[in-house]
Amino acid sequence: STGVVAMVNPYIEKRKFGRRSVFKPAVLVLEDGKKITGIVVDLSEGGARFQSPNAAQIPKIFMLEIAGDDFTVKCELVHRREDSVGMQFIASPRKISWGPAERRYIPTVRDPSD
């Protein structure tokens, strides 16, 4: 025996997608319509980290809006720290300018001769 002990790194990257550091003003929109302002400090294809002094008020499910990028996405909280939260995207991102998803429905026009 060589007496060598294998060390396990407790900080192994668990993300499915690489992240990049950003500094983007953003808003979290809660189900009741309340808005929490803050800054997205890192972003990946699958999630983001959001800094806000109101991190303790952020619920499990919410919408992230980055107006400067015309970007909105439904998110789930995955971790919380004193002044930030990590989130994963649980729906496909959309453009804010498209309006709410329910407004995109276009009813079928019936032919009056039916």
CORTASUL-V78324 format. One record per helix or strand of 2 or more residues. SS is the DSSP state (~ for helix, > for strand). FROM is the first residue (numbers start at 1). TO is the last residue. If there is no record, write none. Layout:
# CORTASUL-V78324
ss->SS from->FROM to->TO
ss->SS from->FROM to->TO
This chain:
# CORTASUL-V78324
ss->> from->19 to->29
ss->> from->35 to->44
ss->> from->47 to->51
ss->~ from->55 to->57
ss->> from->61 to->66
ss->~ from->67 to->69
ss->> from->71 to->80
ss->> from->84 to->89
ss->~ from->96 to->98
ss->~ from->101 to->104
